Amino acid sequence: MNHDARTLIQSGAILLFDGAMGTQLQARGLQPGQSPEEFGDRRPEQIARIHEDYLAAGAMFLTTNTFGGTRFKLPPGLDPRAFNRKMAEVARSVARDKGFVAGSVGPTGELLAPLGKVGFADLVDAYAEQIAGLAEGGADLIQIETQFDLGEIRAAVVAARQVCDLPVAVSMTFESGSSLTGTSPLTFLDTMQNLGVDLIGTNCSLGPEGLEEIIRAMLPRASTPLLVQPNAGLPILENGQTVFPLQPEPFAERMLRFPALGVQGVGGCCGTGPDHIRSVAQALRDVTVAPAKIKDGPDLVVTSRSASVCVGLHEPMLIIGERINPTGKKQLIAQFQAGEHALALEMAAEQIAQGARVLDVNVGAPMVDETTLLPALVAAISARYPVPLTIDSSKPEAIEAALRGYPGSPLVNSISGEKGRMETLGPLCRMFGAPFILLPLAGRDLPETAAQRLKIIETLLRQADDLGVPRRLIMVDALALTVSSKPESAKQCLQTIRACREEWNLPTVIGLSNISFGLPARELLNSTFLPMAMAHGLCAIIAHPGARRIQEAVSAGEVLLARDAQAKDFVGRYADWTSGGAGAGSGPVAQAGAGSAKSQATLGDAVIHGDKDGILPLLEAALERGDPPGTLLDRDLIPAIMEVGRRYETREFFLPQLILSAETMQRAFDRLTPLLQEGAGDAKRAKIIMATVEGDIHDIGKNIVCLMLRNMGFEVHDLGKDVSAQAIVQAAEEKQAGLIGLSALMTTTMVRMEDTVQMVKERGLPIKVMVGGAVVTERFAELIGADGYAPDAVAAARLAAELLGVAKCNQAEAS
């Protein structure tokens, strides 16, 4: 067997991975609640036997017992690098020249800032020591698996690139069409393809039918080999054990559909054993992978955590909002100099409302520390709004700082022919999967002719090629220079746009307003030039999205270039259009003033939109008006957080927005708490004990539930993770709690929930128990006798109110 895993992947042959490690460990002595990593370190011979069984079943890739192998999850006493090296060596000793070793890299269990407290650099360091150990132990491929946050995946990929040159496979876990933090399968795919990983896929959470839907969502833009590893159905409880019902032959039969869709890598996740893999190997013996069917894909894609924006000749014209730029804006400059960005956030909201699908973010001004402020502003906008961003700075160090914490593929503005800029920023953009604008400037003089610009572009493209920067990350600024001083400027720009398309098939962008500088009726000139440029192949503009004539020109151009089928969008926007004037009804864009969002903000708005900086001034103003604290809580704050919950359940909001709103609510609640009368409100008196069950060290979901419950006024006592039933029930008795909330993320630990339920019943305590977690189902809750099941934090807050007989949540929701 050729032991170059990357060559094998590129061959197009079917890649058969193994199945679950956890269920095999249980069969070989892993005790409930015991760490699989600790077991593997003590009993490496048992790990070797599992690998031998999978290899004999036909698996080509043996996955190391290192899913929880970072410093964040390993039990005390296990050195991350040494442990991962040891587990890779065990797999290598079995695989020899008959198979490949896939080094398993699971999630850390931490949330990346600003959602959590762990920084990007800390995640990269943790993953780097794990992956270095896997590489030293003989791994052939790094398999970053069962991930739920796009930002954390980027950290793991960056770490892999820093410490080894092994191929990288990445798979994400989805439920209800998105990951826990709101990433769709297509946005995940787009971001990973920008990063240049070798295999992209999905695993866990669902059986073959459920993951087929995820794969189909990726197919329209998939140019990278795909990987799928389903569970053996959904878990059920039998005789006190969690089992997966899908047997080997039916599982293999369902797996046959994936190669027909073009999926190259297949394997199993929870509940699948050697017999499942053996059946799959037999079923796929004479099967080949169907060729990919990509038609007219985008030239370039930029992403946020929850959205993708495609750029290309066959895509809608992209308007990149230009307003977050301090040039000529004294108030914005003053805020930036003070390290603040409230006005910038308002500008972001306005531009999104006006139709910008990407926002340019520039903080460059005198006495502004761009290296600190730019990443802070990028993080603040990313946490609040779903649109992708353009990171705009003349300082490479500021761009790098902003790239590190960005949860997706931002656009970098820009890389010019300035000495050393391509050498510095090109590799950074490649490492972080960040598309960039290539600016044809190579000296002090502006290249006035298309020929001059094309010569610079060609030179920069050669430099990018030499640095290994893929063309899919490059968009060219065609340079719109003012016609007031150079009458031929518009023609030269159009020639540059067309040449970039015909010679290199590259998308182009311009700063539109530059064309009219120094002339009257600038919007007239801009809106006239724009359709001409669109006809030559222009793909994007950096402009003010609220400009009415620009919006009209874009919409009309889309119709005339046959990119608006049956003029559907145009008719929807302009059915009531009248010529002349900019009054109401003459266009699709509402002209919002710079201070409109702030002047109309209410306490409820601040909670819904996660305005952590604005909530306290609004609250103080309300208190000064004489509004009673209890009224503010019941009338304004609780209905707002319930509206956030509704939007979360309907998938309008995702985990980042939920956390931001909950933290905003918490600030208000902390301010009101001393002012509320002693014992006011049933919810304030109700006490809840929260814990992750014994043996389980995952607490992200539980922590979010605690945050939501506290927002609703409950008194929450969080016992943390890996807590025994005895400790949970004892705490509930001591605190006189009316409700216990239990969380579990692993099938091996979810059964410990029943211990608490039974202990409460045996002692005859008047305490309700609710359960939840990624692997927990409503049916499981019924079987163990729990009083309720909640699939997420919002549902948990509602369920807690119901179980405790508190009407406040329901009243707020009804209002």
N, C-alpha and C positions, 0 to 999 in steps of 0.2 A: 504493500500500500504506500502510495506517495504521501509522505508525512509533511506536506505543505498544505495546511488547512485552507489558506487563502486561495491557492490554486484549485483545490477541490471545490470550494464555493463558487469560484468563477467558471468552473466547467459546466455548471448547470445541472449536475447530477443530483438526484434526491439525497438529502442529508437526513439520516435517521438518528435522532437523539434518544436518550434513555427516558425513564419514567421517574416517578416520585422517589425521593430518598426517605422522607419521613415515615411512610407506612412500612417500608422495609426495615428501618431502624426499630420500629415498635416490635416487629416480629422477631428481632434479634436481641431484645432485652432493654430497649429504651424505656425508661419509666415515665409515667405521666408527669409532666412538668419539668422533666430533665432536659437540659440543653443538648440538642443534637451535636453541637460542636464539642461540648465536654465529653459526651459519650464517644465520639469519634477519636478524640485525643487519647482517651483511655483504652479504647478497643479498636485500634486501627485494623486488626485482622477481620473484624466484622464489616467494616467499610469495604475492605478488599473483596470480601465474598459477595457483597451487593454488586460491586463493579463487575465481578466475574459472571454473575447471573445475567446481568444486562448485556454484557459482551456476547455471552453464549446465545442470548435471545436474538441477536442480530443488530444491536445498537452500534452505530459508528462513533458516536460521541458519548463519553462517560463524564458525567457531571460531578464535580468535586463536592464533598460535604462541607462547604464553606459559605452557605447562604447567609448565615449570620456572622461572618468572619471579620467584621470591622471592630474597631476599638469601642464603638458605641454599644455593641451587642454581646461581645465575647465575655464569658464569665471571668471574674478576677483570677489572675495567675496565668492566663493564656496570652502569650505575646502574639499580636496579630500577624506579623510577618512570618514568624517561625511556625505558627499553627497552619497558615495557608500553604506554606512551603511543604509542610509535612503531609497535608491532605492531598496536595497535587502529586507528591511523590508516590503516595499510595495508589492513586488512580493511574499514574504513569507506569508503575510496576505491573499493573494488570493489563493496561492497553498495549504496552510494548509497541510492536510494529503492526498490530492488528486493529488498532483503533486510535481515536483522538481523545484528548483530555480537554473538556470544557471547564474552565475555572469559574465557578458560580459566585456571583457578586449580587447580593440582595440589598434591599433598602436598609438604611441605617436606623429607621424608626424615628428619625428626627425631621422636623420641618425646617426648611431653609428660610432664613430671614428674608423679608420681614414677616412671613407667616409664622416663623418660629424664632428660636434664639441662636441657631447654629449658622455661622457664616459660610460662604462659598469656599473660602480658603481652607476652613476646618474640614469640610466634606472632602475636598480634593486631597488633603493630607491623609485623611483616614482611608480613603479608597486607594491612594497611591501605595501605602504600606501593605494593604491587603493584596493588591494586584501584583506588586513586586514579588511578594512571597509566592503567589501562584505561578508567575513566570519562572522564578528560580526553581520551582518544584517540577517543571516540565509541562505546564499547560500549553496546549496548541492554539487555544482560542479563549478569549475573555467573554463570558456570558453574563451580561448585566440584566438581571431578570426580575420579574414580578414587581416592577417599579410603578409608582403612582404619581410622581411629581416630575414634571419636565425639567425643572431647575436642578433637581438632584441627579437626574440622568446625565445632564450636561456635565456636572461635576465628576461623575464616574467616568465618562468618556474622556474628559480632559486628563484625569488622573492616569487612565490607561495609556494615553498618548505620551504622557510625561515619562513613564517608567519602562515601556516596552513597545515593540513594533508588531505585536500579535494582532490578528484580525479580531474585530469586536462585533459581537452580536448583542442586540438590545431588544428586550421585550417589555411591554407595558401591560398592566392589568386594567380592564375597563368594566364598568357596570352601568347599565342604562345608557349606553352610548358615549360615555366619557370617563376619564379617570377621576379619582377622588378630588383632585385639584382643578378639574374642569377642562382637561385636554381631550380633544376628539381624536379618533384614530387617524384622521387625515392630517391634522396639525402635528401629531406625533411623528407621522411618516415624513412630512415635509421637513421638520426640524432635524430628524436623524439623517435624512439624505443630504441636507446642508452640512452636517457634521462629517459625512463621508464614512459612516459605519458600514460594516460588511454584510450584516444580516439584520433585518428589522421584523419584529413580530409581536405576538401577544401570547400570554399564557395565564393559567389559573382562572379562578372565579366562575368559569362557565364550562359546560361540556362542548363537544364538537359543534353542535348546532348554533350555540350562542357565539362561539368564536368565529364561525363562518360569517356571521353578520359583520363582525369587526374587520375581518380580512376583506370582505367585499367593499367596505367603506374605504380601505386603503388602495384598492386596485386602480382607480382612475389615474393616480399619479405615481404608482410604484415602478421605479426603475432599478431598485435594489432588491436582491433576493429576499423573500419573505419566509418567516418561521412561525409555526403555530404549535402550541403544546397545551391541549385542553385537559380539564379534569375528566375523570371517569364519571361524568354526570354530577348532579348536585348532591351534597352529603345528606344522609339521613342517620337517625340514631336507632341502633338495634342492640338490645341487651346491654345498654350502657356504653356502647362503643360507637364511634362515628365511622360510618362506612359509605363508600361511593358505589352506587348500584350498577353502573354500566360495565358489563362483562367484556372480556377480551375480544371475542369475535364481533359483537355489535359495535364495539369501539372502533375496531379496525375497519369495519364496513363504512362507518361514518367518516373515517379519516381518508378514504379513497377520493372524496370530493375535492380535497385540497390541492393535490398535484394538477387536477383538471382545471383549477382556477389559476394556476401558475405559481403555487406555493412550493418552494424548494425544500425547506426544512420542516420536518414533522417530528413529533415526540409526544410525551405525556407529562402531565403534572399530577396534582393530588389524586390519589386513589389508583393510579396506574402502576402496575408492577411488571416484572419480566414477562409474564404471560401476555399482557397487553402489547408490549413491544414486539414479542415474537409473532403475534397475530398481525400486527401492522407490517412487520418485515415480510411476512409471507404474502400479504395482500398487495404490497407494493413491488413485488419481485420483478414484474415485467412492465411496470408503469413508468412513464416518462413525464417530465414536467412540461405543461403547456407553455408556449412562448408568451411573453408579456404583450399586452395589447394597449399600448399607450399611443393616443392620437393627439397631435397638436398640443402637447403639454406646455405649461408656462415656461418662459425663459428663466424666470427667477421667482423665488418665493421667500417672503419675509413672514415671520411668525411672532406671536406673543405666546403666553401660556395657554390661551384658549382660542386663538384665531389665526388663520392663515390668509395672507393677501398675495394673490398671484399677479405677476407683472409679465407682460408679453404682447406680441402683435395681435393675438386672438383674445386677449383679456380686456376688460373695460379700462378706460383711461384712469390711471391712479392719480388722485390729488393728495399730495403730501402736505399737510398743514404746516405753514411757515411761521406762525405767530409766536411760538416760544423761542424768541431770539431777542436779546436785549438791545440790539441796534436801534437807536432812536426812541427807546422806551425808558424814560427816566424812572418811573415807579418800579418797573421790573428790575432795572439795574440796582436801585436802592435795596430792594428785597434780596437780590442775589448777593450783594455786598454784605448784607446782614446774615447771610446763610439761610435765608427763608425762601419759600417758593409757593406761597398761597395763591398769588396772582397767576403764576404759571399753571397751577392746577385748574384755576378758573378758565384760563385760555384753552387748556386741553379739553375741558367739558364743552366749551363753546364750539371749538373746531369739529369735534366729533358730531355734535348736533347739526352742524352745517354740512356734513358729508365727507369730512376727511377720514380716510381709511388707514392712514399712517400719519404719525406726528413727528416732525423734526424737533429735536430737543437740543438747544444751544444755550450755554450759560456764559459764553465768553465775554467778559467785560473787565475793565480795570479794577484791581483790588478784589478779584474773585478767585478763590481757590477752586479751579475747575476739577482737580483730581478728587476733591471731597464732595463738592456740590453736584457735579454732573451725575455720578452714580447714585447719590441720594435722591435727586429729582427723578431719575429714570426709575428707581425702585418705587418711589411714591406713585408715579403715574401708572406703572405696571400693576401695582397692587390694587389700584382703584378702577382702571379702565382696561378693556380687553384689546384695544387696538395695538398693533405692532408699532415700534418706535424707530426713528432714525437717530443715531448717536452722532452728533455734529460737534466737532472740535478740531482745532489746529494742533492740539497737544496729544501726542500718542499715549502718554501716561494716563490722561483723563479718559481716553477712549478705552484703554485696557481695563481701567477700574470699573467703568460702566458695563463693559462686556462681561466681566466676571459674574456679576450678580443678576444679569438679565435672564429671565426664564423663557428663552426661545431663541429665534434667529433674527436679531435686529439688523437694520441697514446702517452701514457706517458711511458717514459723509465727511471726508472723502480721502482717496489715495491719489495724490498727484505725482508729477515727475520731480518734485522736490527731492534733493539728494537724500537718500537714506529712508524716505518715507515708505516706499514699497517694501524695502527690506525689513522695516520694523513692523508695519501694519499688515502686510500680506500674510505672513505666518500666523499672526494673531487671529485674523479673520478666518483662516483655514482651520486653526485649532478650535475656535468657538463656533464654527459654522455660520459666520456672519457675512451675508452679501454686502458688497460695498460699491460705492460710486467711484468710478475711475475718472479723474479730472485731468484733461489734456493740457496741463500747464507744466513747463519744464524750466522756466527761467523767469526773469522779471517782465519780459515782454509777452503780451497776450498774443496767442496765435490767431491772426485775423482770418486766414483762409482755411477752407476745409482741408486742403492738402497739408498744411502745417499741423493741423490738429490730428489728422489721420496718421501722420508720421510719428507723433508723440504717442498716440494710442498704441500703435504697433510695437513701439519700443517697450511700453509699460506691459503689454500683453506677454511679450517675450520674457520680461523679468518675472511676471507672475507664473508663467509656465515653469521657469527654472526653479522657482520656489515651491513648486507643487501645488499652487493655488488653482483650483478647478474653475473653468470658465463659467460654470453654473452660478458662481457667486458674484459675477461681474456685471455691472450696469454702467454705461458710459454717459457722462455729462457732455452733451453736444455743444455747450457754451452758447447761450443766447446773449449776445453782446448788443449794446444799444445802437439803434439805427440813427440816432440823432447825431452821432459823430462819425459813424461808419455806415453809409447807406447800404452797403452790400452785406451787412452783418446777418440779416434775416436769411438771405440766399445761402450764405456760407453755412449757417446753422442747419438749414434744410438739407444741404448736400452731405453734411456730416452725419445727420440722422440716417439718411438713406444708405450711405456707405457702410455704416456700422451694421446695418441689417444685411446688406448684400454681401459684404466681405467677411464678416465674422459672426453673423446671426446673433448679435448682441442687442439687448434692449437699451433704450436711451431715455434720459431724463433731462430737463432743463429747469433753471430758475426763471420762470416765465416773465416776471415783471422786469427783468433786466433789459428786455428787448425795447421797452418804451421809455427808459430812463431819460429824463431831461425834456420830455415832450408833454403837451397837454393831452387831455382825454386818453390817459394811459390805459384805462380799462378797455376802451374801444380798440386800441392797437393790440393789446394783449389778446382779447377775445377774437380778433380777426386772424392773428397769426396762429393761434392754437389749432384750429381745424386744418390749416395748411400743414402744420407740423405733424398732426395726427395722420394725415394722408401719406406723408413720407415715412411713417413708421414710429413716430414718437409714442412712448409707452407711459410716461409719468411726467408730472409737473410738480415743482415745489412752488406753492402759491397760497394765497389767502382763500380758504374754502368758502368764506361768506360772500365772495364777490359774485354778484348776480349774473353779470354777463359771462363770466368764466363758466359758471354752472350751466348756463344756457348753451354755450358753445360746446361744452363737453357732451351734453345730452344730444344736441343736434348732430354732432360729429359721429356719435355711436350709431345713430340711425343711418346716416349716409354711408358709413363704412360697413354696414350690414352686421353690426355687432349687438344690435338691440332687436331681437327677433320680433317681427310684427310691430315694431315700435312700441312694445308693451310698456317699457319704463318711461319712454318719452310721453306717451299718452297719459300715463298715470300722473306724471309731474305737471304737464302743461295743458291739460284739457281746458282749463279756464284762463289760459294765458292771454294777455292783451299786449299789444305793441306799445313801446314807449314807457317811460317812467319806471320807478322802482317801488311803487306803492303796493299796498296789500293786494295779494292775489295775482301779482304779475310774475311770480316765480316761485320756486319750491323752497327757498331758503328763508328762514326767519332771521332777521337781523338782530342779534342780541348784543346789548352793550357790554362793555368789559366788566361792569360791576353788577350785572343783572342777576347772576347766579347767587352772589353774596347777599344782595339786598333783599331777595325774596326767600332766603333760606329760613327754614323753621327747625325746631328741635327734631321733628320727625324726619325732615330732609337730611339733616346731619347724620342721623343714625343710618338711614337707608343708604346714603352715599359714602358712609365710612369716613366722615370728616372729623377725625380725632382732634385736629387743631382748632376747629371751629365750634365744637359742641359746648365747651365750657363758657366762652363769651356769650353764646346764645342762652345758656342756662342762667348765667348771672343776670342777664338782662331781664329774663322772665321773673326771677326772684325779686329783682328790684321793682318790677311792676306790681308785685304783691301776689303773684300766682302761688298758691299753696304747693309745697313739695309733693304731697300725695297726688294732687291733681296733675302736676307735670308728669309724674310717673305713669298714672293710669290713663290720662288723656293723650299724651304725646309720645312718651318713650316706649311703653309696652306695645301699643298698636304698631309703632314703627318697626320694632324688632320682630313682631309677628308678620308684618309685611315682608321683611327680609326673609323670614322663614318660608313664606309662601313662594317667593321668587326662587328660593333655593330648591324647593320641592318641584317646581315647574321647570327647572333647569335654566331659568333666566340668570340666576346667580350660581356661583360655584364656591368651593371652599375658600379661596382667597377673599372674595367679597363677604362671605359669611363671617370669617374671622375678623376682618376689618370693621364690619358693622358691630359685631359683638364687643370688640375692644372699645369702640366709640361709646356704645351703650354703657359699658363698664365704667368709663370715666365719669359719665353723668351720674350713674348709680352711686359711685363712691362719694361724689359731692353731695348727693341728696341724703345718703344714709344717716348722717348725724342730725339732719333736720327733721327726719320722719319721727313721728311720735312712737314711743315705746309700744311694741306689739301691734302696730298698725298693719292691717292686711293679713289674710290667711297665708299667702304665699311666703311672706317674710318669716312667719313662725315655723313653717314646715322645714324639717331637717332631712337631708339626704346623705347617705354614705355612698361614695363612689370608689371603685377599685377595679384593677385588672387582676384576673384570677391567678392563683398560684401556678408558677411555671412559665407564665407569659410575661415577656418584658416589653410588649408593645403598648404604648399608652397615648398615641396621637389622637385616636378617636375618642377615648375617654376624656382627655384633656379638653377637647372641643365641646363635649357634652357638658362638662363642668362649667365651662365659660357660659354656655347658653342657659343653664339652670340658674346660675348666679345672676344673669341678666334678668331673669324672670322673678328675682327676689327670693329664691330659695336659699336656705343656709346649707351650703355644700361642704362636706368634709371629705377631702380627697386623700385616700390612703395610699395612692401610688400604684405601682405595678408589682406583680409576683407576690400577691397577698393571699394568705391562707384563709379558708372558710372560717376557722376559729377566730382569727383576728378580725375579720369582717363583721361577724355576728357580735363579737364582744364590743366592738366600737359602736355598732348600731344600738346595743343595749345601753352603753354608757352615755351616749349622746341623746338617747330617747328619740332616735330617728324613726320616721314613719315609712321610709323607703330605702332600699338598697339597690344601687345600680351596678351591674357587673359587665365587664368587657373582656373579650378574648379575640385574638386574631388568628389563632392556629387551631387546626382540627384536633391536635394532640392535647390542647389545654381547655377547649370549650367544654369538655365533659366535667371539668372541675366546677362549673357553675352549679351543677346539681347538688354538690356538697353543701353549698350555702343554702340552697332552697330547702333541702332536707333538714338541715340543722335548725333553721327558723321554724319549720313545722314541728319538729321533735320537741322543741322548747316551748311551743305554743305561743310564740311571740306575735303581737299584732303589727307585723312589719311586712310590707309588700316588697316583692323582688322583681325588678325589670332587667332584661338582658339585651345585649347587642354586640355587634362586632362583624367584621368582614365575612366570617365563616358561619355566623349564627343565622338561623332562619326562624320564622314564626312557628313552623312545625316543631323545630327543636325546642323552642321555648315551651310549647304545649306539652311535649313529651316529658320534660324534666319538672313540670309543675310550676314554672315561673308565672307571675301574675301578668306579665306583658312583655312584648318585644318591640324594640324601636330600631329601624334600619339606619337612622342617622341622628344627628344632634337636634335638629328641629323637631323630629318626631318624638325624641326622648323628652324634650321640654313639655310637649303636649301630653304625652303619656303620663309623665310625673304629676301633672296637674289633675288628670283624671283619676289616677290611683290614689292620690291624697285627698281627693274631693275638693280641690281648689278650683273655683270657677273663674278666677281672674284671667287665665290664658284664653278661655273660650269667649269671655265677654270682650276681651281686647280684640280677638280675631273677628268676632261678629261686627265690631265697630269699624 
